[in-house]
Amino acid sequence: MGIIDNINKLFDHRVRLGIMSVLAVNDDADFNRLKELLGVTDGNLASHLKALEKARYISVNKTFVNRKPNTSYNATQLGKAEFKKHIEALEKLIN
């Protein structure tokens, strides 16, 4: 099995890579925070979040804050493990 085998196609896009990077170092992040950090549109962010959720790499938490809906996300154990493997594979490829 080569180094490239651990490169995860799901993390190929910069937005998904960014989402996982934020969630790897924070317990969670809400939609607006991710949007602000990554500099993307609502629709763009939503589609990438949906892809990561479908793969079970992130989980979605819907709550109300001051009577306003708030959606936050966190990386699942699977998501963290896959992201770690991906980053390690990239590091090996670079070295």
Jmol script that loads the backbone (N, CA, C; Angstrom):
load data "model"
ATOM      1  N   MET A   1       0.840  -1.184   0.000  1.00  0.00           N
ATOM      2  CA  MET A   1       0.000   0.000   0.000  1.00  0.00           C
ATOM      3  C   MET A   1       0.882   1.243   0.000  1.00  0.00           C
ATOM      4  N   GLY A   2       0.681   2.126  -0.961  1.00  0.00           N
ATOM      5  CA  GLY A   2       1.505   3.319  -1.084  1.00  0.00           C
ATOM      6  C   GLY A   2       0.981   4.480  -0.268  1.00  0.00           C
ATOM      7  N   ILE A   3       1.794   5.497  -0.192  1.00  0.00           N
ATOM      8  CA  ILE A   3       1.441   6.724   0.544  1.00  0.00           C
ATOM      9  C   ILE A   3       0.137   7.311   0.018  1.00  0.00           C
ATOM     10  N   ILE A   4       0.002   7.310  -1.283  1.00  0.00           N
ATOM     11  CA  ILE A   4      -1.144   7.957  -1.919  1.00  0.00           C
ATOM     12  C   ILE A   4      -2.478   7.282  -1.578  1.00  0.00           C
ATOM     13  N   ASP A   5      -2.438   6.033  -1.120  1.00  0.00           N
ATOM     14  CA  ASP A   5      -3.659   5.308  -0.755  1.00  0.00           C
ATOM     15  C   ASP A   5      -4.413   5.968   0.399  1.00  0.00           C
ATOM     16  N   ASN A   6      -3.693   6.671   1.267  1.00  0.00           N
ATOM     17  CA  ASN A   6      -4.339   7.314   2.414  1.00  0.00           C
ATOM     18  C   ASN A   6      -4.822   8.730   2.115  1.00  0.00           C
ATOM     19  N   ILE A   7      -4.591   9.211   0.901  1.00  0.00           N
ATOM     20  CA  ILE A   7      -5.106  10.527   0.526  1.00  0.00           C
ATOM     21  C   ILE A   7      -6.599  10.375   0.238  1.00  0.00           C
ATOM     22  N   ASN A   8      -7.390  11.108   0.987  1.00  0.00           N
ATOM     23  CA  ASN A   8      -8.843  10.979   0.945  1.00  0.00           C
ATOM     24  C   ASN A   8      -9.436  11.959  -0.059  1.00  0.00           C
ATOM     25  N   LYS A   9     -10.115  11.427  -1.061  1.00  0.00           N
ATOM     26  CA  LYS A   9     -10.722  12.254  -2.108  1.00  0.00           C
ATOM     27  C   LYS A   9     -11.715  13.268  -1.543  1.00  0.00           C
ATOM     28  N   LEU A  10     -12.356  12.926  -0.435  1.00  0.00           N
ATOM     29  CA  LEU A  10     -13.342  13.826   0.153  1.00  0.00           C
ATOM     30  C   LEU A  10     -12.697  15.130   0.632  1.00  0.00           C
ATOM     31  N   PHE A  11     -11.412  15.069   0.947  1.00  0.00           N
ATOM     32  CA  PHE A  11     -10.709  16.267   1.425  1.00  0.00           C
ATOM     33  C   PHE A  11      -9.983  17.007   0.298  1.00  0.00           C
ATOM     34  N   ASP A  12     -10.221  16.607  -0.954  1.00  0.00           N
ATOM     35  CA  ASP A  12      -9.577  17.254  -2.094  1.00  0.00           C
ATOM     36  C   ASP A  12      -9.955  18.725  -2.237  1.00  0.00           C
ATOM     37  N   HIS A  13     -11.171  19.062  -1.894  1.00  0.00           N
ATOM     38  CA  HIS A  13     -11.626  20.442  -2.066  1.00  0.00           C
ATOM     39  C   HIS A  13     -11.182  21.307  -0.888  1.00  0.00           C
ATOM     40  N   ARG A  14     -10.733  22.518  -1.190  1.00  0.00           N
ATOM     41  CA  ARG A  14     -10.200  23.397  -0.136  1.00  0.00           C
ATOM     42  C   ARG A  14     -11.234  23.721   0.943  1.00  0.00           C
ATOM     43  N   VAL A  15     -12.513  23.803   0.574  1.00  0.00           N
ATOM     44  CA  VAL A  15     -13.541  24.130   1.568  1.00  0.00           C
ATOM     45  C   VAL A  15     -13.702  22.971   2.555  1.00  0.00           C
ATOM     46  N   ARG A  16     -13.774  21.740   2.057  1.00  0.00           N
ATOM     47  CA  ARG A  16     -13.897  20.588   2.963  1.00  0.00           C
ATOM     48  C   ARG A  16     -12.640  20.429   3.817  1.00  0.00           C
ATOM     49  N   LEU A  17     -11.488  20.677   3.224  1.00  0.00           N
ATOM     50  CA  LEU A  17     -10.234  20.633   3.979  1.00  0.00           C
ATOM     51  C   LEU A  17     -10.261  21.700   5.075  1.00  0.00           C
ATOM     52  N   GLY A  18     -10.773  22.879   4.738  1.00  0.00           N
ATOM     53  CA  GLY A  18     -10.878  23.972   5.707  1.00  0.00           C
ATOM     54  C   GLY A  18     -11.847  23.657   6.829  1.00  0.00           C
ATOM     55  N   ILE A  19     -12.989  23.098   6.483  1.00  0.00           N
ATOM     56  CA  ILE A  19     -13.990  22.728   7.496  1.00  0.00           C
ATOM     57  C   ILE A  19     -13.365  21.745   8.494  1.00  0.00           C
ATOM     58  N   MET A  20     -12.726  20.705   7.966  1.00  0.00           N
ATOM     59  CA  MET A  20     -12.130  19.696   8.848  1.00  0.00           C
ATOM     60  C   MET A  20     -10.978  20.270   9.665  1.00  0.00           C
ATOM     61  N   SER A  21     -10.227  21.202   9.085  1.00  0.00           N
ATOM     62  CA  SER A  21      -9.136  21.845   9.831  1.00  0.00           C
ATOM     63  C   SER A  21      -9.680  22.623  11.019  1.00  0.00           C
ATOM     64  N   VAL A  22     -10.757  23.366  10.796  1.00  0.00           N
ATOM     65  CA  VAL A  22     -11.377  24.139  11.878  1.00  0.00           C
ATOM     66  C   VAL A  22     -11.922  23.193  12.953  1.00  0.00           C
ATOM     67  N   LEU A  23     -12.623  22.142  12.522  1.00  0.00           N
ATOM     68  CA  LEU A  23     -13.257  21.232  13.482  1.00  0.00           C
ATOM     69  C   LEU A  23     -12.255  20.313  14.176  1.00  0.00           C
ATOM     70  N   ALA A  24     -11.082  20.149  13.595  1.00  0.00           N
ATOM     71  CA  ALA A  24     -10.051  19.315  14.229  1.00  0.00           C
ATOM     72  C   ALA A  24      -9.451  20.019  15.448  1.00  0.00           C
ATOM     73  N   VAL A  25      -9.443  21.348  15.442  1.00  0.00           N
ATOM     74  CA  VAL A  25      -8.823  22.083  16.544  1.00  0.00           C
ATOM     75  C   VAL A  25      -9.834  22.773  17.459  1.00  0.00           C
ATOM     76  N   ASN A  26     -11.113  22.717  17.110  1.00  0.00           N
ATOM     77  CA  ASN A  26     -12.183  23.286  17.938  1.00  0.00           C
ATOM     78  C   ASN A  26     -13.197  22.191  18.251  1.00  0.00           C
ATOM     79  N   ASP A  27     -13.820  22.267  19.417  1.00  0.00           N
ATOM     80  CA  ASP A  27     -14.848  21.282  19.759  1.00  0.00           C
ATOM     81  C   ASP A  27     -16.000  21.340  18.768  1.00  0.00           C
ATOM     82  N   ASP A  28     -16.359  22.547  18.365  1.00  0.00           N
ATOM     83  CA  ASP A  28     -17.411  22.725  17.370  1.00  0.00           C
ATOM     84  C   ASP A  28     -17.296  24.120  16.763  1.00  0.00           C
ATOM     85  N   ALA A  29     -18.067  24.356  15.726  1.00  0.00           N
ATOM     86  CA  ALA A  29     -18.132  25.671  15.090  1.00  0.00           C
ATOM     87  C   ALA A  29     -19.502  25.799  14.464  1.00  0.00           C
ATOM     88  N   ASP A  30     -20.093  26.991  14.560  1.00  0.00           N
ATOM     89  CA  ASP A  30     -21.405  27.155  13.944  1.00  0.00           C
ATOM     90  C   ASP A  30     -21.263  27.591  12.480  1.00  0.00           C
ATOM     91  N   PHE A  31     -22.376  27.545  11.785  1.00  0.00           N
ATOM     92  CA  PHE A  31     -22.402  27.813  10.346  1.00  0.00           C
ATOM     93  C   PHE A  31     -21.769  29.163  10.017  1.00  0.00           C
ATOM     94  N   ASN A  32     -22.175  30.206  10.745  1.00  0.00           N
ATOM     95  CA  ASN A  32     -21.673  31.548  10.450  1.00  0.00           C
ATOM     96  C   ASN A  32     -20.178  31.682  10.708  1.00  0.00           C
ATOM     97  N   ARG A  33     -19.702  31.015  11.738  1.00  0.00           N
ATOM     98  CA  ARG A  33     -18.258  31.045  12.041  1.00  0.00           C
ATOM     99  C   ARG A  33     -17.470  30.372  10.920  1.00  0.00           C
ATOM    100  N   LEU A  34     -17.935  29.217  10.462  1.00  0.00           N
ATOM    101  CA  LEU A  34     -17.271  28.521   9.362  1.00  0.00           C
ATOM    102  C   LEU A  34     -17.302  29.380   8.093  1.00  0.00           C
ATOM    103  N   LYS A  35     -18.444  29.980   7.827  1.00  0.00           N
ATOM    104  CA  LYS A  35     -18.606  30.827   6.640  1.00  0.00           C
ATOM    105  C   LYS A  35     -17.610  31.991   6.677  1.00  0.00           C
ATOM    106  N   GLU A  36     -17.494  32.606   7.848  1.00  0.00           N
ATOM    107  CA  GLU A  36     -16.594  33.747   8.035  1.00  0.00           C
ATOM    108  C   GLU A  36     -15.125  33.307   7.892  1.00  0.00           C
ATOM    109  N   LEU A  37     -14.761  32.224   8.542  1.00  0.00           N
ATOM    110  CA  LEU A  37     -13.374  31.742   8.502  1.00  0.00           C
ATOM    111  C   LEU A  37     -12.943  31.310   7.102  1.00  0.00           C
ATOM    112  N   LEU A  38     -13.863  30.688   6.371  1.00  0.00           N
ATOM    113  CA  LEU A  38     -13.511  30.127   5.071  1.00  0.00           C
ATOM    114  C   LEU A  38     -13.800  31.066   3.903  1.00  0.00           C
ATOM    115  N   GLY A  39     -14.562  32.129   4.158  1.00  0.00           N
ATOM    116  CA  GLY A  39     -14.855  33.101   3.119  1.00  0.00           C
ATOM    117  C   GLY A  39     -15.645  32.525   1.947  1.00  0.00           C
ATOM    118  N   VAL A  40     -16.694  31.785   2.266  1.00  0.00           N
ATOM    119  CA  VAL A  40     -17.514  31.151   1.225  1.00  0.00           C
ATOM    120  C   VAL A  40     -18.980  31.573   1.364  1.00  0.00           C
ATOM    121  N   THR A  41     -19.759  31.303   0.321  1.00  0.00           N
ATOM    122  CA  THR A  41     -21.188  31.625   0.355  1.00  0.00           C
ATOM    123  C   THR A  41     -21.950  30.576   1.157  1.00  0.00           C
ATOM    124  N   ASP A  42     -23.180  30.917   1.545  1.00  0.00           N
ATOM    125  CA  ASP A  42     -24.035  29.984   2.287  1.00  0.00           C
ATOM    126  C   ASP A  42     -24.199  28.668   1.523  1.00  0.00           C
ATOM    127  N   GLY A  43     -24.555  28.777   0.256  1.00  0.00           N
ATOM    128  CA  GLY A  43     -24.819  27.582  -0.551  1.00  0.00           C
ATOM    129  C   GLY A  43     -23.595  26.716  -0.732  1.00  0.00           C
ATOM    130  N   ASN A  44     -22.460  27.349  -0.955  1.00  0.00           N
ATOM    131  CA  ASN A  44     -21.211  26.618  -1.133  1.00  0.00           C
ATOM    132  C   ASN A  44     -20.861  25.855   0.143  1.00  0.00           C
ATOM    133  N   LEU A  45     -20.906  26.556   1.276  1.00  0.00           N
ATOM    134  CA  LEU A  45     -20.594  25.925   2.554  1.00  0.00           C
ATOM    135  C   LEU A  45     -21.571  24.795   2.849  1.00  0.00           C
ATOM    136  N   ALA A  46     -22.862  25.034   2.636  1.00  0.00           N
ATOM    137  CA  ALA A  46     -23.891  24.025   2.921  1.00  0.00           C
ATOM    138  C   ALA A  46     -23.643  22.738   2.134  1.00  0.00           C
ATOM    139  N   SER A  47     -23.271  22.860   0.873  1.00  0.00           N
ATOM    140  CA  SER A  47     -23.063  21.652   0.064  1.00  0.00           C
ATOM    141  C   SER A  47     -21.849  20.860   0.547  1.00  0.00           C
ATOM    142  N   HIS A  48     -20.800  21.541   0.966  1.00  0.00           N
ATOM    143  CA  HIS A  48     -19.616  20.843   1.470  1.00  0.00           C
ATOM    144  C   HIS A  48     -19.878  20.218   2.847  1.00  0.00           C
ATOM    145  N   LEU A  49     -20.639  20.921   3.674  1.00  0.00           N
ATOM    146  CA  LEU A  49     -21.015  20.352   4.976  1.00  0.00           C
ATOM    147  C   LEU A  49     -21.853  19.093   4.779  1.00  0.00           C
ATOM    148  N   LYS A  50     -22.769  19.137   3.824  1.00  0.00           N
ATOM    149  CA  LYS A  50     -23.636  17.997   3.533  1.00  0.00           C
ATOM    150  C   LYS A  50     -22.799  16.777   3.109  1.00  0.00           C
ATOM    151  N   ALA A  51     -21.781  16.996   2.279  1.00  0.00           N
ATOM    152  CA  ALA A  51     -20.909  15.903   1.829  1.00  0.00           C
ATOM    153  C   ALA A  51     -20.162  15.275   3.008  1.00  0.00           C
ATOM    154  N   LEU A  52     -19.670  16.109   3.911  1.00  0.00           N
ATOM    155  CA  LEU A  52     -18.946  15.599   5.079  1.00  0.00           C
ATOM    156  C   LEU A  52     -19.890  14.898   6.052  1.00  0.00           C
ATOM    157  N   GLU A  53     -21.100  15.419   6.170  1.00  0.00           N
ATOM    158  CA  GLU A  53     -22.107  14.794   7.040  1.00  0.00           C
ATOM    159  C   GLU A  53     -22.512  13.429   6.478  1.00  0.00           C
ATOM    160  N   LYS A  54     -22.705  13.356   5.177  1.00  0.00           N
ATOM    161  CA  LYS A  54     -23.098  12.095   4.527  1.00  0.00           C
ATOM    162  C   LYS A  54     -22.039  11.009   4.753  1.00  0.00           C
ATOM    163  N   ALA A  55     -20.770  11.418   4.760  1.00  0.00           N
ATOM    164  CA  ALA A  55     -19.669  10.478   4.994  1.00  0.00           C
ATOM    165  C   ALA A  55     -19.503  10.157   6.486  1.00  0.00           C
ATOM    166  N   ARG A  56     -20.302  10.820   7.317  1.00  0.00           N
ATOM    167  CA  ARG A  56     -20.250  10.677   8.775  1.00  0.00           C
ATOM    168  C   ARG A  56     -18.940  11.195   9.383  1.00  0.00           C
ATOM    169  N   TYR A  57     -18.343  12.188   8.713  1.00  0.00           N
ATOM    170  CA  TYR A  57     -17.120  12.806   9.212  1.00  0.00           C
ATOM    171  C   TYR A  57     -17.423  13.963  10.155  1.00  0.00           C
ATOM    172  N   ILE A  58     -18.638  14.515  10.041  1.00  0.00           N
ATOM    173  CA  ILE A  58     -19.070  15.572  10.952  1.00  0.00           C
ATOM    174  C   ILE A  58     -20.477  15.267  11.431  1.00  0.00           C
ATOM    175  N   SER A  59     -20.820  15.828  12.589  1.00  0.00           N
ATOM    176  CA  SER A  59     -22.195  15.719  13.056  1.00  0.00           C
ATOM    177  C   SER A  59     -22.778  17.125  13.173  1.00  0.00           C
ATOM    178  N   VAL A  60     -24.086  17.201  13.062  1.00  0.00           N
ATOM    179  CA  VAL A  60     -24.805  18.474  13.041  1.00  0.00           C
ATOM    180  C   VAL A  60     -25.627  18.596  14.313  1.00  0.00           C
ATOM    181  N   ASN A  61     -25.566  19.749  14.934  1.00  0.00           N
ATOM    182  CA  ASN A  61     -26.330  20.010  16.159  1.00  0.00           C
ATOM    183  C   ASN A  61     -27.161  21.262  15.945  1.00  0.00           C
ATOM    184  N   LYS A  62     -28.478  21.093  16.010  1.00  0.00           N
ATOM    185  CA  LYS A  62     -29.378  22.241  15.821  1.00  0.00           C
ATOM    186  C   LYS A  62     -29.968  22.632  17.174  1.00  0.00           C
ATOM    187  N   THR A  63     -29.789  23.916  17.524  1.00  0.00           N
ATOM    188  CA  THR A  63     -30.299  24.439  18.784  1.00  0.00           C
ATOM    189  C   THR A  63     -30.899  25.823  18.527  1.00  0.00           C
ATOM    190  N   PHE A  64     -31.411  26.425  19.578  1.00  0.00           N
ATOM    191  CA  PHE A  64     -31.886  27.804  19.498  1.00  0.00           C
ATOM    192  C   PHE A  64     -31.056  28.650  20.450  1.00  0.00           C
ATOM    193  N   VAL A  65     -30.603  29.809  19.965  1.00  0.00           N
ATOM    194  CA  VAL A  65     -29.872  30.766  20.784  1.00  0.00           C
ATOM    195  C   VAL A  65     -30.649  32.072  20.694  1.00  0.00           C
ATOM    196  N   ASN A  66     -31.157  32.529  21.827  1.00  0.00           N
ATOM    197  CA  ASN A  66     -32.003  33.732  21.855  1.00  0.00           C
ATOM    198  C   ASN A  66     -33.150  33.622  20.853  1.00  0.00           C
ATOM    199  N   ARG A  67     -33.784  32.482  20.853  1.00  0.00           N
ATOM    200  CA  ARG A  67     -34.935  32.176  19.993  1.00  0.00           C
ATOM    201  C   ARG A  67     -34.617  32.106  18.499  1.00  0.00           C
ATOM    202  N   LYS A  68     -33.336  32.138  18.149  1.00  0.00           N
ATOM    203  CA  LYS A  68     -32.935  32.018  16.750  1.00  0.00           C
ATOM    204  C   LYS A  68     -32.302  30.645  16.544  1.00  0.00           C
ATOM    205  N   PRO A  69     -32.615  30.003  15.426  1.00  0.00           N
ATOM    206  CA  PRO A  69     -31.996  28.702  15.170  1.00  0.00           C
ATOM    207  C   PRO A  69     -30.483  28.848  14.997  1.00  0.00           C
ATOM    208  N   ASN A  70     -29.751  27.911  15.560  1.00  0.00           N
ATOM    209  CA  ASN A  70     -28.300  27.908  15.456  1.00  0.00           C
ATOM    210  C   ASN A  70     -27.855  26.496  15.102  1.00  0.00           C
ATOM    211  N   THR A  71     -27.099  26.372  14.038  1.00  0.00           N
ATOM    212  CA  THR A  71     -26.601  25.074  13.613  1.00  0.00           C
ATOM    213  C   THR A  71     -25.099  25.044  13.822  1.00  0.00           C
ATOM    214  N   SER A  72     -24.641  24.076  14.592  1.00  0.00           N
ATOM    215  CA  SER A  72     -23.203  23.930  14.793  1.00  0.00           C
ATOM    216  C   SER A  72     -22.777  22.532  14.357  1.00  0.00           C
ATOM    217  N   TYR A  73     -21.496  22.383  14.144  1.00  0.00           N
ATOM    218  CA  TYR A  73     -20.936  21.142  13.610  1.00  0.00           C
ATOM    219  C   TYR A  73     -19.743  20.734  14.443  1.00  0.00           C
ATOM    220  N   ASN A  74     -19.527  19.434  14.539  1.00  0.00           N
ATOM    221  CA  ASN A  74     -18.295  18.946  15.146  1.00  0.00           C
ATOM    222  C   ASN A  74     -17.822  17.704  14.394  1.00  0.00           C
ATOM    223  N   ALA A  75     -16.518  17.491  14.454  1.00  0.00           N
ATOM    224  CA  ALA A  75     -15.932  16.337  13.779  1.00  0.00           C
ATOM    225  C   ALA A  75     -16.229  15.081  14.588  1.00  0.00           C
ATOM    226  N   THR A  76     -16.602  14.026  13.911  1.00  0.00           N
ATOM    227  CA  THR A  76     -16.837  12.739  14.576  1.00  0.00           C
ATOM    228  C   THR A  76     -15.493  12.032  14.779  1.00  0.00           C
ATOM    229  N   GLN A  77     -15.498  10.970  15.560  1.00  0.00           N
ATOM    230  CA  GLN A  77     -14.270  10.191  15.744  1.00  0.00           C
ATOM    231  C   GLN A  77     -13.761   9.697  14.395  1.00  0.00           C
ATOM    232  N   LEU A  78     -14.675   9.194  13.563  1.00  0.00           N
ATOM    233  CA  LEU A  78     -14.315   8.723  12.228  1.00  0.00           C
ATOM    234  C   LEU A  78     -13.711   9.858  11.407  1.00  0.00           C
ATOM    235  N   GLY A  79     -14.357  11.014  11.439  1.00  0.00           N
ATOM    236  CA  GLY A  79     -13.873  12.170  10.689  1.00  0.00           C
ATOM    237  C   GLY A  79     -12.477  12.590  11.123  1.00  0.00           C
ATOM    238  N   LYS A  80     -12.253  12.626  12.431  1.00  0.00           N
ATOM    239  CA  LYS A  80     -10.930  12.997  12.954  1.00  0.00           C
ATOM    240  C   LYS A  80      -9.874  11.990  12.525  1.00  0.00           C
ATOM    241  N   ALA A  81     -10.207  10.713  12.593  1.00  0.00           N
ATOM    242  CA  ALA A  81      -9.258   9.663  12.219  1.00  0.00           C
ATOM    243  C   ALA A  81      -8.913   9.741  10.730  1.00  0.00           C
ATOM    244  N   GLU A  82      -9.936   9.912   9.881  1.00  0.00           N
ATOM    245  CA  GLU A  82      -9.709   9.991   8.434  1.00  0.00           C
ATOM    246  C   GLU A  82      -8.926  11.249   8.062  1.00  0.00           C
ATOM    247  N   PHE A  83      -9.227  12.349   8.732  1.00  0.00           N
ATOM    248  CA  PHE A  83      -8.525  13.597   8.463  1.00  0.00           C
ATOM    249  C   PHE A  83      -7.056  13.472   8.865  1.00  0.00           C
ATOM    250  N   LYS A  84      -6.811  12.851   9.999  1.00  0.00           N
ATOM    251  CA  LYS A  84      -5.434  12.642  10.477  1.00  0.00           C
ATOM    252  C   LYS A  84      -4.651  11.789   9.480  1.00  0.00           C
ATOM    253  N   LYS A  85      -5.264  10.711   9.003  1.00  0.00           N
ATOM    254  CA  LYS A  85      -4.611   9.850   8.002  1.00  0.00           C
ATOM    255  C   LYS A  85      -4.293  10.640   6.736  1.00  0.00           C
ATOM    256  N   HIS A  86      -5.233  11.472   6.312  1.00  0.00           N
ATOM    257  CA  HIS A  86      -5.067  12.281   5.107  1.00  0.00           C
ATOM    258  C   HIS A  86      -3.884  13.243   5.264  1.00  0.00           C
ATOM    259  N   ILE A  87      -3.836  13.953   6.385  1.00  0.00           N
ATOM    260  CA  ILE A  87      -2.757  14.920   6.637  1.00  0.00           C
ATOM    261  C   ILE A  87      -1.407  14.211   6.721  1.00  0.00           C
ATOM    262  N   GLU A  88      -1.371  13.065   7.391  1.00  0.00           N
ATOM    263  CA  GLU A  88      -0.120  12.303   7.489  1.00  0.00           C
ATOM    264  C   GLU A  88       0.348  11.842   6.112  1.00  0.00           C
ATOM    265  N   ALA A  89      -0.578  11.434   5.264  1.00  0.00           N
ATOM    266  CA  ALA A  89      -0.230  11.002   3.904  1.00  0.00           C
ATOM    267  C   ALA A  89       0.334  12.176   3.098  1.00  0.00           C
ATOM    268  N   LEU A  90      -0.276  13.351   3.247  1.00  0.00           N
ATOM    269  CA  LEU A  90       0.223  14.537   2.547  1.00  0.00           C
ATOM    270  C   LEU A  90       1.635  14.901   3.033  1.00  0.00           C
ATOM    271  N   GLU A  91       1.848  14.804   4.349  1.00  0.00           N
ATOM    272  CA  GLU A  91       3.170  15.104   4.904  1.00  0.00           C
ATOM    273  C   GLU A  91       4.227  14.146   4.360  1.00  0.00           C
ATOM    274  N   LYS A  92       3.888  12.867   4.276  1.00  0.00           N
ATOM    275  CA  LYS A  92       4.830  11.873   3.737  1.00  0.00           C
ATOM    276  C   LYS A  92       5.114  12.145   2.268  1.00  0.00           C
ATOM    277  N   LEU A  93       4.084  12.544   1.550  1.00  0.00           N
ATOM    278  CA  LEU A  93       4.236  12.845   0.131  1.00  0.00           C
ATOM    279  C   LEU A  93       5.178  14.032  -0.070  1.00  0.00           C
ATOM    280  N   ILE A  94       5.058  15.039   0.781  1.00  0.00           N
ATOM    281  CA  ILE A  94       5.887  16.235   0.678  1.00  0.00           C
ATOM    282  C   ILE A  94       7.336  15.921   1.044  1.00  0.00           C
ATOM    283  N   ASN A  95       7.513  15.095   2.063  1.00  0.00           N
ATOM    284  CA  ASN A  95       8.867  14.729   2.496  1.00  0.00           C
ATOM    285  C   ASN A  95       9.400  13.653   1.624  1.00  0.00           C
TER     286      ASN A  95
END
end "model"
wireframe off; spacefill off
backbone 0.3
color backbone group
